[in-house]
């Protein structure tokens, strides 16, 4: 009898222990089912389901429901252009004055020169990774000037490919256009950035007037001019933040710096003297005086 009493007591103790372990789980399951059926709307429950879950009950949402899909405007929205353009940066002190200058003709001396810029990946794509590099300013206008893009500690390295010249910019870094007059005469330089004239920030044209460089002078064009005393600094930036995009709503001509050089009318740029040669050919070796009778 003692053995049977001991076994019955142990069985009752095991039953009570099992109920104590399973009762909280059962009550918690009932609470979850009750909140799913009574406390949450079907639309809200459907949004908490993971996208693409094959176990999601189709009865929770209406047939053809696309609340989880992107709106049509998302697919019509154009993706931003990669690479760099030039932003309207902080103002810098830069004084200017006015002077007279007559161009020798309406055609730029030696044609128009260009430097293309972009981020590292963009330059690699544009050159096809087939290029050679050089340092310092490069000659333009048949050697009358040298120019380059200065940023950081010096002139940016040039990448040459198929007759074009490229430089790699750095995001949010300021830059300037460095120009040196190699001639002995004054020169007029018309400069553009992203298709915009650096003097007024409007669409560039060869008919607009530029800066005058004195003989053998070096200048740094550091930004778009907005007064006679200040310019807005050039800064490498994403296309969406560029001045061309924000001010003019245009991104067609981003990523290029242009240069046109004009010589002064009647002046030989290499000697710095007026073109007096044709007049000297008309000089006579003997100055004839009025005829007199020889004695």
ROMARVO-293940 format. One record per residue (C-alpha): chain; x, z, y; residue in one letter. Coordinates in steps of 0.05 Angstrom, whole numbers, padded with zeros to 5 digits. Each point is the difference from the previous one (the first is absolute). Last residue first. Example, Ala and Ser with C-alpha at 12.3 -4.5 7.8 and 13.67 -1.06 7.14 Angstrom:
cadena:A	X:00273	Z:00143	Y:-00021	residuo:S
cadena:A	X:-00027	Z:00013	Y:-00069	residuo:A
! end
This chain:
cadena:A	X:01501	Z:-02247	Y:02463	residuo:X
cadena:A	X:-00059	Z:00006	Y:-00048	residuo:X
cadena:A	X:-00067	Z:-00010	Y:00032	residuo:X
cadena:A	X:-00046	Z:00057	Y:-00014	residuo:X
cadena:A	X:-00057	Z:00004	Y:-00049	residuo:X
cadena:A	X:-00040	Z:00065	Y:00002	residuo:X
cadena:A	X:00026	Z:00050	Y:-00052	residuo:X
cadena:A	X:-00006	Z:-00008	Y:-00075	residuo:X
cadena:A	X:00010	Z:00063	Y:-00041	residuo:X
cadena:A	X:00041	Z:-00024	Y:-00058	residuo:X
cadena:A	X:-00011	Z:00031	Y:-00069	residuo:X
cadena:A	X:-00075	Z:-00005	Y:00009	residuo:X
cadena:A	X:-00046	Z:00056	Y:-00026	residuo:X
cadena:A	X:-00060	Z:-00022	Y:-00041	residuo:X
cadena:A	X:00028	Z:00032	Y:-00064	residuo:X
cadena:A	X:00001	Z:00066	Y:00038	residuo:X
cadena:A	X:-00075	Z:00000	Y:00009	residuo:X
cadena:A	X:-00012	Z:-00008	Y:-00075	residuo:X
cadena:A	X:00045	Z:00060	Y:-00016	residuo:X
cadena:A	X:-00030	Z:00052	Y:00047	residuo:X
cadena:A	X:-00042	Z:00036	Y:-00051	residuo:X
cadena:A	X:00002	Z:00069	Y:00031	residuo:X
cadena:A	X:00049	Z:00049	Y:-00028	residuo:X
cadena:A	X:-00009	Z:00054	Y:-00053	residuo:X
cadena:A	X:00050	Z:-00034	Y:-00045	residuo:X
cadena:A	X:-00037	Z:00007	Y:-00066	residuo:X
cadena:A	X:-00071	Z:00000	Y:00029	residuo:X
cadena:A	X:00010	Z:-00061	Y:00044	residuo:X
cadena:A	X:-00046	Z:00013	Y:00058	residuo:X
cadena:A	X:-00048	Z:-00051	Y:00032	residuo:X
cadena:A	X:-00063	Z:00032	Y:-00027	residuo:X
cadena:A	X:00012	Z:00066	Y:-00035	residuo:X
cadena:A	X:-00001	Z:00003	Y:-00076	residuo:X
cadena:A	X:-00059	Z:00020	Y:-00042	residuo:X
cadena:A	X:00002	Z:00041	Y:-00065	residuo:X
cadena:A	X:-00059	Z:00011	Y:-00047	residuo:X
cadena:A	X:-00002	Z:00059	Y:-00049	residuo:X
cadena:A	X:-00052	Z:00020	Y:-00051	residuo:X
cadena:A	X:-00009	Z:00064	Y:-00041	residuo:X
cadena:A	X:-00042	Z:-00006	Y:-00063	residuo:X
cadena:A	X:-00039	Z:00048	Y:-00045	residuo:X
cadena:A	X:-00071	Z:-00010	Y:00027	residuo:X
cadena:A	X:-00024	Z:-00069	Y:00021	residuo:X
cadena:A	X:-00068	Z:-00002	Y:-00036	residuo:X
cadena:A	X:-00017	Z:00073	Y:00011	residuo:X
cadena:A	X:-00051	Z:-00004	Y:00056	residuo:X
cadena:A	X:-00052	Z:00050	Y:00024	residuo:X
cadena:A	X:00032	Z:-00003	Y:00070	residuo:X
cadena:A	X:00013	Z:00072	Y:00017	residuo:X
cadena:A	X:-00002	Z:00035	Y:-00068	residuo:X
cadena:A	X:00026	Z:-00058	Y:-00042	residuo:X
cadena:A	X:00055	Z:-00025	Y:00046	residuo:X
cadena:A	X:00019	Z:00071	Y:00018	residuo:X
cadena:A	X:00012	Z:00017	Y:-00073	residuo:X
cadena:A	X:-00034	Z:00058	Y:-00036	residuo:X
cadena:A	X:-00035	Z:-00042	Y:-00054	residuo:X
cadena:A	X:00063	Z:-00040	Y:-00011	residuo:X
cadena:A	X:00041	Z:00061	Y:-00020	residuo:X
cadena:A	X:00052	Z:00021	Y:00052	residuo:X
cadena:A	X:00069	Z:-00018	Y:00026	residuo:X
cadena:A	X:00003	Z:00025	Y:00072	residuo:X
cadena:A	X:00013	Z:-00037	Y:00065	residuo:X
cadena:A	X:00000	Z:00046	Y:00061	residuo:X
cadena:A	X:-00054	Z:-00006	Y:00054	residuo:X
cadena:A	X:00037	Z:-00019	Y:00064	residuo:X
cadena:A	X:00008	Z:00035	Y:00066	residuo:X
cadena:A	X:00022	Z:-00009	Y:00073	residuo:X
cadena:A	X:-00029	Z:-00067	Y:00023	residuo:X
cadena:A	X:-00062	Z:00014	Y:-00042	residuo:X
cadena:A	X:-00030	Z:-00016	Y:-00069	residuo:X
cadena:A	X:00061	Z:-00032	Y:-00031	residuo:X
cadena:A	X:00000	Z:-00007	Y:-00076	residuo:X
cadena:A	X:00060	Z:00034	Y:-00031	residuo:X
cadena:A	X:00075	Z:00012	Y:-00005	residuo:X
cadena:A	X:00031	Z:-00064	Y:00026	residuo:X
cadena:A	X:00073	Z:00018	Y:-00001	residuo:X
cadena:A	X:00047	Z:-00039	Y:00047	residuo:X
cadena:A	X:00071	Z:-00027	Y:-00003	residuo:X
cadena:A	X:00028	Z:-00039	Y:00060	residuo:X
cadena:A	X:00054	Z:-00054	Y:-00006	residuo:X
cadena:A	X:-00030	Z:-00038	Y:00059	residuo:X
cadena:A	X:-00065	Z:00033	Y:00024	residuo:X
cadena:A	X:-00061	Z:-00001	Y:-00044	residuo:X
cadena:A	X:-00067	Z:-00015	Y:00031	residuo:X
cadena:A	X:-00062	Z:00025	Y:-00038	residuo:X
cadena:A	X:-00058	Z:-00045	Y:-00015	residuo:X
cadena:A	X:-00051	Z:-00045	Y:00034	residuo:X
cadena:A	X:-00060	Z:-00028	Y:-00037	residuo:X
cadena:A	X:-00005	Z:-00074	Y:-00015	residuo:X
cadena:A	X:00033	Z:00010	Y:-00068	residuo:X
cadena:A	X:-00061	Z:00039	Y:-00021	residuo:X
cadena:A	X:-00013	Z:00069	Y:-00031	residuo:X
cadena:A	X:-00069	Z:00030	Y:-00009	residuo:X
cadena:A	X:-00004	Z:00063	Y:00043	residuo:X
cadena:A	X:00045	Z:00062	Y:00001	residuo:X
cadena:A	X:00020	Z:-00014	Y:00073	residuo:X
cadena:A	X:00076	Z:-00006	Y:-00001	residuo:X
cadena:A	X:00012	Z:00003	Y:-00075	residuo:X
cadena:A	X:-00044	Z:-00062	Y:-00012	residuo:X
cadena:A	X:-00043	Z:00007	Y:-00063	residuo:X
cadena:A	X:00007	Z:-00042	Y:-00064	residuo:X
cadena:A	X:00020	Z:00061	Y:-00041	residuo:X
cadena:A	X:00057	Z:00013	Y:00049	residuo:X
cadena:A	X:00017	Z:-00053	Y:00053	residuo:X
cadena:A	X:00061	Z:-00012	Y:00044	residuo:X
cadena:A	X:00010	Z:-00049	Y:00058	residuo:X
cadena:A	X:00073	Z:00000	Y:00022	residuo:X
cadena:A	X:00023	Z:-00029	Y:00067	residuo:X
cadena:A	X:00075	Z:-00011	Y:00007	residuo:X
cadena:A	X:00049	Z:00011	Y:00057	residuo:X
cadena:A	X:00067	Z:-00033	Y:-00005	residuo:X
cadena:A	X:00067	Z:00014	Y:-00031	residuo:X
cadena:A	X:-00025	Z:-00002	Y:-00072	residuo:X
cadena:A	X:00000	Z:00050	Y:-00057	residuo:X
cadena:A	X:-00063	Z:00037	Y:00022	residuo:X
cadena:A	X:-00012	Z:00057	Y:-00048	residuo:X
cadena:A	X:-00068	Z:00021	Y:-00026	residuo:X
cadena:A	X:-00022	Z:00061	Y:-00040	residuo:X
cadena:A	X:-00074	Z:00004	Y:-00019	residuo:X
cadena:A	X:-00020	Z:00073	Y:-00008	residuo:X
cadena:A	X:-00024	Z:00044	Y:-00057	residuo:X
cadena:A	X:-00038	Z:00065	Y:-00011	residuo:X
cadena:A	X:-00010	Z:00025	Y:-00071	residuo:X
cadena:A	X:-00070	Z:00016	Y:-00023	residuo:X
cadena:A	X:00012	Z:-00035	Y:-00067	residuo:X
cadena:A	X:00070	Z:-00028	Y:-00010	residuo:X
cadena:A	X:00015	Z:-00073	Y:00012	residuo:X
cadena:A	X:00035	Z:-00052	Y:-00043	residuo:X
cadena:A	X:00027	Z:-00061	Y:00037	residuo:X
cadena:A	X:-00011	Z:-00074	Y:-00014	residuo:X
cadena:A	X:00031	Z:-00067	Y:00022	residuo:X
cadena:A	X:-00024	Z:-00068	Y:-00021	residuo:X
cadena:A	X:00039	Z:-00062	Y:-00019	residuo:X
cadena:A	X:-00016	Z:00003	Y:-00074	residuo:X
cadena:A	X:00017	Z:00074	Y:-00006	residuo:X
cadena:A	X:00041	Z:00045	Y:00046	residuo:X
cadena:A	X:-00006	Z:00076	Y:-00002	residuo:X
cadena:A	X:00024	Z:00033	Y:00064	residuo:X
cadena:A	X:00024	Z:00072	Y:00003	residuo:X
cadena:A	X:-00032	Z:00041	Y:00056	residuo:X
cadena:A	X:00041	Z:00008	Y:00064	residuo:X
cadena:A	X:00021	Z:00072	Y:00010	residuo:X
cadena:A	X:-00010	Z:00074	Y:-00013	residuo:X
cadena:A	X:-00076	Z:00002	Y:-00007	residuo:X
cadena:A	X:-00030	Z:-00066	Y:00019	residuo:X
cadena:A	X:00028	Z:-00061	Y:00035	residuo:X
cadena:A	X:-00029	Z:-00069	Y:-00015	residuo:X
cadena:A	X:00048	Z:-00057	Y:00015	residuo:X
cadena:A	X:00024	Z:-00049	Y:00053	residuo:X
cadena:A	X:00058	Z:-00043	Y:00023	residuo:X
cadena:A	X:-00008	Z:-00048	Y:00058	residuo:X
cadena:A	X:00027	Z:-00067	Y:00024	residuo:X
cadena:A	X:00024	Z:-00018	Y:-00070	residuo:X
cadena:A	X:-00042	Z:-00062	Y:-00009	residuo:X
cadena:A	X:-00063	Z:00038	Y:00020	residuo:X
cadena:A	X:00013	Z:00054	Y:-00051	residuo:X
cadena:A	X:00059	Z:00040	Y:-00026	residuo:X
cadena:A	X:-00008	Z:00060	Y:-00045	residuo:X
cadena:A	X:00005	Z:00075	Y:00015	residuo:X
cadena:A	X:00034	Z:00045	Y:-00050	residuo:X
cadena:A	X:00003	Z:-00002	Y:-00076	residuo:X
cadena:A	X:-00009	Z:-00054	Y:-00052	residuo:X
cadena:A	X:-00037	Z:-00008	Y:-00066	residuo:X
cadena:A	X:-00011	Z:-00056	Y:-00050	residuo:X
cadena:A	X:-00066	Z:-00018	Y:-00031	residuo:X
cadena:A	X:-00039	Z:-00016	Y:-00064	residuo:X
cadena:A	X:-00044	Z:00060	Y:-00015	residuo:X
cadena:A	X:-00060	Z:-00047	Y:00007	residuo:X
cadena:A	X:00013	Z:00005	Y:00075	residuo:X
cadena:A	X:-00071	Z:00018	Y:00019	residuo:X
cadena:A	X:-00011	Z:00046	Y:-00060	residuo:X
cadena:A	X:00065	Z:00038	Y:00010	residuo:X
cadena:A	X:-00016	Z:00006	Y:00075	residuo:X
cadena:A	X:-00068	Z:00029	Y:-00017	residuo:X
cadena:A	X:00028	Z:00050	Y:-00050	residuo:X
cadena:A	X:00050	Z:00026	Y:00051	residuo:X
cadena:A	X:-00050	Z:00006	Y:00056	residuo:X
cadena:A	X:-00010	Z:-00058	Y:00048	residuo:X
cadena:A	X:00036	Z:-00039	Y:00055	residuo:X
cadena:A	X:00007	Z:-00074	Y:00017	residuo:X
cadena:A	X:00050	Z:-00021	Y:00053	residuo:X
cadena:A	X:-00014	Z:-00064	Y:00039	residuo:X
cadena:A	X:00037	Z:-00049	Y:00045	residuo:X
cadena:A	X:-00035	Z:-00055	Y:00041	residuo:X
cadena:A	X:00038	Z:-00063	Y:00018	residuo:X
cadena:A	X:00073	Z:-00010	Y:00021	residuo:X
cadena:A	X:-00016	Z:00009	Y:00074	residuo:X
cadena:A	X:-00075	Z:00012	Y:00006	residuo:X
cadena:A	X:-00037	Z:-00062	Y:00026	residuo:X
cadena:A	X:-00033	Z:00003	Y:00068	residuo:X
cadena:A	X:00062	Z:-00024	Y:00037	residuo:X
cadena:A	X:00058	Z:00026	Y:00044	residuo:X
cadena:A	X:-00042	Z:00062	Y:00013	residuo:X
cadena:A	X:-00002	Z:00025	Y:00072	residuo:X
cadena:A	X:00011	Z:00075	Y:00009	residuo:X
cadena:A	X:-00020	Z:00047	Y:00056	residuo:X
cadena:A	X:00006	Z:00075	Y:-00006	residuo:X
cadena:A	X:-00044	Z:00060	Y:-00014	residuo:X
cadena:A	X:00017	Z:00072	Y:-00018	residuo:X
cadena:A	X:-00007	Z:00042	Y:-00064	residuo:X
cadena:A	X:00006	Z:00072	Y:-00019	residuo:X
cadena:A	X:-00004	Z:00025	Y:-00072	residuo:X
cadena:A	X:-00020	Z:00072	Y:-00015	residuo:X
cadena:A	X:-00031	Z:00006	Y:-00069	residuo:X
cadena:A	X:-00072	Z:00009	Y:-00021	residuo:X
cadena:A	X:-00017	Z:00021	Y:-00070	residuo:X
cadena:A	X:-00017	Z:-00054	Y:-00051	residuo:X
cadena:A	X:-00047	Z:-00060	Y:00000	residuo:X
cadena:A	X:00008	Z:-00019	Y:-00074	residuo:X
cadena:A	X:00037	Z:-00058	Y:-00031	residuo:X
cadena:A	X:-00016	Z:-00030	Y:-00069	residuo:X
cadena:A	X:00022	Z:00021	Y:-00069	residuo:X
cadena:A	X:-00018	Z:-00015	Y:-00072	residuo:X
cadena:A	X:-00066	Z:-00005	Y:-00038	residuo:X
cadena:A	X:-00064	Z:-00028	Y:00029	residuo:X
cadena:A	X:-00059	Z:00047	Y:-00007	residuo:X
cadena:A	X:-00053	Z:-00018	Y:-00053	residuo:X
cadena:A	X:-00061	Z:-00034	Y:00027	residuo:X
cadena:A	X:-00066	Z:00038	Y:-00009	residuo:X
cadena:A	X:-00050	Z:-00043	Y:-00037	residuo:X
cadena:A	X:00010	Z:00040	Y:-00065	residuo:X
cadena:A	X:-00011	Z:00067	Y:00034	residuo:X
cadena:A	X:-00061	Z:-00027	Y:00039	residuo:X
cadena:A	X:-00035	Z:-00011	Y:-00067	residuo:X
cadena:A	X:-00003	Z:00075	Y:-00013	residuo:X
cadena:A	X:00045	Z:00028	Y:-00055	residuo:X
cadena:A	X:-00036	Z:00018	Y:-00066	residuo:X
cadena:A	X:-00019	Z:00071	Y:-00021	residuo:X
cadena:A	X:-00072	Z:-00007	Y:00026	residuo:X
cadena:A	X:-00008	Z:-00062	Y:-00042	residuo:X
cadena:A	X:-00065	Z:00015	Y:-00039	residuo:X
cadena:A	X:-00018	Z:-00059	Y:-00045	residuo:X
cadena:A	X:-00049	Z:00040	Y:-00042	residuo:X
cadena:A	X:-00017	Z:00067	Y:00033	residuo:X
cadena:A	X:00045	Z:00059	Y:-00012	residuo:X
cadena:A	X:-00003	Z:00059	Y:-00048	residuo:X
cadena:A	X:-00029	Z:-00041	Y:-00057	residuo:X
cadena:A	X:00066	Z:-00037	Y:-00008	residuo:X
cadena:A	X:00031	Z:00062	Y:-00029	residuo:X
cadena:A	X:00075	Z:00001	Y:00015	residuo:X
cadena:A	X:00040	Z:-00001	Y:-00065	residuo:X
cadena:A	X:00034	Z:-00066	Y:00017	residuo:X
cadena:A	X:00033	Z:00032	Y:00061	residuo:X
cadena:A	X:00019	Z:-00058	Y:00046	residuo:X
cadena:A	X:-00007	Z:00040	Y:00064	residuo:X
cadena:A	X:-00001	Z:00075	Y:-00013	residuo:X
cadena:A	X:-00069	Z:00032	Y:00006	residuo:X
cadena:A	X:-00010	Z:00043	Y:00062	residuo:X
cadena:A	X:-00038	Z:-00055	Y:00035	residuo:X
cadena:A	X:-00051	Z:-00004	Y:-00055	residuo:X
cadena:A	X:-00016	Z:00074	Y:00005	residuo:X
cadena:A	X:-00017	Z:-00008	Y:00074	residuo:X
cadena:A	X:-00048	Z:-00057	Y:-00013	residuo:X
cadena:A	X:-00034	Z:00038	Y:-00058	residuo:X
cadena:A	X:-00013	Z:00060	Y:00046	residuo:X
cadena:A	X:00033	Z:00065	Y:-00020	residuo:X
cadena:A	X:-00033	Z:00069	Y:-00010	residuo:X
cadena:A	X:-00052	Z:-00013	Y:-00054	residuo:X
cadena:A	X:00027	Z:-00041	Y:-00058	residuo:X
cadena:A	X:00076	Z:00006	Y:00012	residuo:X
cadena:A	X:-00007	Z:00072	Y:00022	residuo:X
cadena:A	X:-00039	Z:00017	Y:-00063	residuo:X
cadena:A	X:00050	Z:-00035	Y:-00046	residuo:X
cadena:A	X:00058	Z:00038	Y:00032	residuo:X
cadena:A	X:-00037	Z:00067	Y:-00004	residuo:X
cadena:A	X:-00018	Z:-00011	Y:-00074	residuo:X
cadena:A	X:00073	Z:-00015	Y:-00016	residuo:X
cadena:A	X:00022	Z:00064	Y:00036	residuo:X
cadena:A	X:-00050	Z:00041	Y:-00040	residuo:X
cadena:A	X:00024	Z:-00029	Y:-00066	residuo:X
cadena:A	X:00073	Z:00012	Y:00018	residuo:X
cadena:A	X:-00014	Z:00072	Y:00022	residuo:X
cadena:A	X:-00038	Z:00015	Y:-00066	residuo:X
cadena:A	X:00053	Z:-00028	Y:-00047	residuo:X
cadena:A	X:00053	Z:00055	Y:00003	residuo:X
cadena:A	X:-00046	Z:00061	Y:00002	residuo:X
cadena:A	X:-00044	Z:-00029	Y:-00054	residuo:X
cadena:A	X:00061	Z:-00008	Y:-00046	residuo:X
cadena:A	X:00022	Z:00072	Y:00012	residuo:X
cadena:A	X:-00070	Z:00026	Y:-00016	residuo:X
cadena:A	X:00000	Z:-00038	Y:-00066	residuo:X
cadena:A	X:00069	Z:00024	Y:-00018	residuo:X
cadena:A	X:-00020	Z:00074	Y:00010	residuo:X
cadena:A	X:-00062	Z:-00009	Y:-00041	residuo:X
cadena:A	X:00041	Z:-00029	Y:-00057	residuo:X
cadena:A	X:00051	Z:00057	Y:00004	residuo:X
cadena:A	X:-00054	Z:00053	Y:-00005	residuo:X
cadena:A	X:-00031	Z:-00035	Y:-00059	residuo:X
cadena:A	X:00067	Z:-00003	Y:-00036	residuo:X
cadena:A	X:00016	Z:00074	Y:00011	residuo:X
cadena:A	X:-00069	Z:00022	Y:-00023	residuo:X
cadena:A	X:00008	Z:-00042	Y:-00063	residuo:X
cadena:A	X:00068	Z:00031	Y:-00015	residuo:X
cadena:A	X:-00026	Z:00070	Y:00011	residuo:X
cadena:A	X:-00057	Z:-00013	Y:-00047	residuo:X
! end
